[in-house]
Amino acid sequence: MAMAEDGSGGAYLSWAGSAWWGVYGQHVNGDGIPLWETTGKRLSPESTTYGSGYGANVMSDGAGGAIFAWHDLRNHLLYPEDNAVNRNDIYAVRLNSAGQHLWNQTGVPVASGFTAMPFRISPSGGPSRLNMVSDGQGGAIVAWLDLRNRETTIHGKWDIYAQRLNPAGEPVWGAEGVPVIAADGKQDAPTIIPDGDGGALFAWHDDRSGNFDIFIQHLKANGSYRWGSSGVWVHSGNKDQVNPFMIHMGGNRLAINWNEGYYGFNGEVVQLCTDHDGDGFYAEGGVCGAVNGIDPVLAITKAGTGSGSIQSLPSGINCGPDCSGRFALGTVVTLKAVAAPNSQFSGWTGGDCSGTGECSVTLGADVTIQAEFSATLPVKIAENWSSIYTTPQQAYNNALSGNTIISQSYTFNQDLNLNQPVSVTIVGGYDAGFVNAASSTEIQGTVTVGQGSAILDNIVIK
């Protein structure tokens, strides 16, 4: 069974039923109540002469509906239990939240010609759920084990192919998909994650060098290779590394796990570096490889009265929460400072970085760089221009009778208590330089006058 969130607290489910291997789907709300037929909505065609489908998967379409895809046997002449090869096609449907078909209700072909293989042949075997992820643009990316380039038997050559469907169910990567990898030997067990830009990252196990090793590849939104046609080696060892699983860890880092020697479990973090010319070679920063304990550490410290974040390219630092990261020896890391509201970036110190622009450092050893942010607080007292305050309340507490408190256009989530024996004027809506008051200042709270008096101008109270 496969399941995907519907974006409204409910879920979509998909499974293969026992009656002629039919593929079914269901939509349940946040209370677990079925919204479609009680026994599920049949997605694959009805048949009593052939098994119609299995290995079903489902994903949200980003618009409240879902895309379902499965291995399909409608064009096969043999029952699946009588066919040792078990080759098949792949079909997909898209339904809205009410269960209405948005594509051809019998399914659109993803792969045809009996080239798709619904089993992981080696080394662990067994049926596999069809691999599918969202392309982030209302469509889907599907990957499968493919036998179209096999030699004399299915054990001679296994490849991995993929197809992207647009929101209308039309193929984007050619009529029969594109090869993720079509190298010598056997490539099997693909796993996919979206790249956030219409393409996807793929990992698989591959025996082109003898034992099964782990490789990865990146297909861009148009189906072209990011790292050359052979993919990029991730890990090998004395035993087989098989059946990888991959997730994003933020930025350009991936966590890839796999079975070690069929039964063990292993994994590592792989960091994807920038590749400015797109050829994907290591020397150009394509894939750095594993983040090792001996790799140099780039650490960022923050100073000053203000606040902000630091981002790195390649990814690895996002400070706030993570102010340091390991990078492969010799990596050129570019740092960018982003000031928070009411703060400004004052400059870099250390690591041969200076000024307020982007900073690039080549890591040959551990490096510490300081980033300084200065506060540009939003409230002043006009008669005491050198002092700045974080809130109207703080400025009022320091005001004298006859003072004018001026505030930048800002939203303050607090009450304002006027409880001193002074008369003041509070004017909101100023620009960052406290020159023009062309907007308003919002106080999301109550304004209480206990003593004295106040004139409020351009102040919105909610």
Secondary structure as the mmCIF struct_conf table of DSSP 4:
data_model
#
loop_
_struct_conf.conf_type_id
_struct_conf.id
_struct_conf.beg_label_comp_id
_struct_conf.beg_label_asym_id
_struct_conf.beg_label_seq_id
_struct_conf.end_label_comp_id
_struct_conf.end_label_asym_id
_struct_conf.end_label_seq_id
STRN STRN1 ALA A 2 GLU A 5
BEND BEND1 GLY A 7 GLY A 9
STRN STRN2 ALA A 11 ALA A 16
BEND BEND2 SER A 18 ALA A 19
TURN_TY1_P TURN_TY1_P1 TRP A 20 TRP A 21
STRN STRN3 VAL A 23 VAL A 28
TURN_TY1_P TURN_TY1_P2 GLY A 30 ASP A 31
STRN STRN4 PRO A 34 PRO A 34
BEND BEND3 TRP A 36 TRP A 36
TURN_TY1_P TURN_TY1_P3 THR A 38 THR A 39
STRN STRN5 LYS A 41 ARG A 42
BEND BEND4 SER A 44 SER A 44
HELX_LH_PP_P HELX_LH_PP_P1 PRO A 45 GLU A 46
BEND BEND5 THR A 48 TYR A 50
STRN STRN6 GLY A 53 SER A 60
BEND BEND6 GLY A 62 GLY A 64
STRN STRN7 ALA A 66 ASP A 72
TURN_TY1_P TURN_TY1_P4 ARG A 74 ASN A 75
BEND BEND7 LEU A 77 LEU A 78
HELX_RH_3T_P HELX_RH_3T_P1 PRO A 80 ASP A 82
BEND BEND8 ALA A 84 VAL A 85
STRN STRN8 ASN A 88 LEU A 95
TURN_TY1_P TURN_TY1_P5 SER A 97 ALA A 98
BEND BEND9 GLY A 99 GLY A 99
STRN STRN9 HIS A 101 HIS A 101
BEND BEND10 LEU A 102 TRP A 103
TURN_TY1_P TURN_TY1_P6 GLN A 105 THR A 106
STRN STRN10 VAL A 108 MET A 117
STRN STRN11 PHE A 119 PHE A 119
BEND BEND11 SER A 122 SER A 124
STRN STRN12 PRO A 127 PRO A 127
HELX_LH_PP_P HELX_LH_PP_P2 ARG A 129 LEU A 130
STRN STRN13 ASN A 131 SER A 134
BEND BEND12 GLY A 136 GLY A 138
STRN STRN14 ALA A 140 ASP A 146
TURN_TY1_P TURN_TY1_P7 ARG A 148 ASN A 149
BEND BEND13 THR A 152 THR A 153
TURN_TY1_P TURN_TY1_P8 ILE A 154 GLY A 156
STRN STRN15 TRP A 158 TRP A 158
STRN STRN16 ASP A 159 LEU A 165
TURN_TY1_P TURN_TY1_P9 PRO A 167 ALA A 168
BEND BEND14 GLY A 169 GLY A 169
STRN STRN17 PRO A 171 PRO A 171
BEND BEND15 VAL A 172 TRP A 173
TURN_TY1_P TURN_TY1_P10 ALA A 175 GLU A 176
STRN STRN18 VAL A 178 ILE A 181
BEND BEND16 ASP A 184 GLY A 185
STRN STRN19 LYS A 186 LYS A 186
STRN STRN20 GLN A 187 PRO A 194
BEND BEND17 GLY A 196 GLY A 198
STRN STRN21 ALA A 200 ASP A 206
TURN_TY1_P TURN_TY1_P11 ARG A 208 SER A 209
BEND BEND18 GLY A 210 ASN A 211
STRN STRN22 ASP A 213 LEU A 219
TURN_TY1_P TURN_TY1_P12 ALA A 221 ASN A 222
BEND BEND19 GLY A 223 GLY A 223
STRN STRN23 TYR A 225 TYR A 225
BEND BEND20 ARG A 226 TRP A 227
TURN_TY1_P TURN_TY1_P13 SER A 229 SER A 230
STRN STRN24 VAL A 232 HIS A 235
BEND BEND21 ASN A 238 LYS A 239
STRN STRN25 GLN A 241 HIS A 248
BEND BEND22 GLY A 250 GLY A 250
TURN_TY1_P TURN_TY1_P14 GLY A 251 ASN A 252
STRN STRN26 ARG A 253 GLU A 260
TURN_TY1_P TURN_TY1_P15 GLY A 261 TYR A 263
STRN STRN27 GLY A 264 LEU A 272
HELX_LH_PP_P HELX_LH_PP_P3 CYS A 273 THR A 274
TURN_TY1_P TURN_TY1_P16 HIS A 276 ASP A 277
BEND BEND23 GLY A 278 GLY A 278
HELX_RH_3T_P HELX_RH_3T_P2 TYR A 282 GLU A 284
TURN_TY1_P TURN_TY1_P17 GLY A 285 GLY A 285
BEND BEND24 GLY A 286 GLY A 286
STRN STRN28 VAL A 287 ALA A 290
TURN_TY1_P TURN_TY1_P18 GLY A 293 ILE A 294
BEND BEND25 ASP A 295 ASP A 295
STRN STRN29 VAL A 297 ALA A 303
BEND BEND26 GLY A 304 GLY A 306
STRN STRN30 GLY A 308 LEU A 313
BEND BEND27 PRO A 314 GLY A 316
STRN STRN31 ASN A 318 CYS A 319
TURN_TY1_P TURN_TY1_P19 GLY A 320 PRO A 321
STRN STRN32 ASP A 322 ASP A 322
STRN STRN33 SER A 324 ARG A 326
TURN_TY1_P TURN_TY1_P20 LEU A 329 GLY A 330
STRN STRN34 VAL A 332 ALA A 339
HELX_LH_PP_P HELX_LH_PP_P4 ALA A 340 ALA A 340
TURN_TY1_P TURN_TY1_P21 PRO A 341 ASN A 342
STRN STRN35 SER A 343 THR A 349
BEND BEND28 GLY A 350 GLY A 350
TURN_TY1_P TURN_TY1_P22 GLY A 351 ASP A 352
BEND BEND29 GLY A 355 GLY A 357
STRN STRN36 CYS A 359 THR A 362
BEND BEND30 GLY A 364 ALA A 365
STRN STRN37 VAL A 367 ALA A 375
BEND BEND31 PRO A 378 PRO A 378
STRN STRN38 VAL A 379 ILE A 381
TURN_TY1_P TURN_TY1_P23 ALA A 382 GLU A 383
STRN STRN39 ASN A 384 TYR A 389
BEND BEND32 THR A 390 THR A 391
HELX_RH_AL_P HELX_RH_AL_P1 PRO A 392 ASN A 397
TURN_TY1_P TURN_TY1_P24 ASN A 398 ASN A 398
TURN_TY1_P TURN_TY1_P25 SER A 401 GLY A 402
STRN STRN40 THR A 404 GLN A 408
BEND BEND33 SER A 409 SER A 409
STRN STRN41 THR A 411 PHE A 412
BEND BEND34 GLN A 414 GLN A 414
STRN STRN42 LEU A 416 LEU A 418
BEND BEND35 GLN A 420 PRO A 421
STRN STRN43 SER A 423 TYR A 430
TURN_TY1_P TURN_TY1_P26 ALA A 432 GLY A 433
BEND BEND36 PHE A 434 PHE A 434
STRN STRN44 ALA A 437 ALA A 437
BEND BEND37 SER A 439 SER A 439
STRN STRN45 THR A 441 ILE A 443
BEND BEND38 GLY A 445 GLY A 445
STRN STRN46 VAL A 447 VAL A 449
BEND BEND39 GLN A 451 GLY A 452
STRN STRN47 SER A 453 ASP A 457
BEND BEND40 ASN A 458 ASN A 458
STRN STRN48 ILE A 459 ILE A 461
#
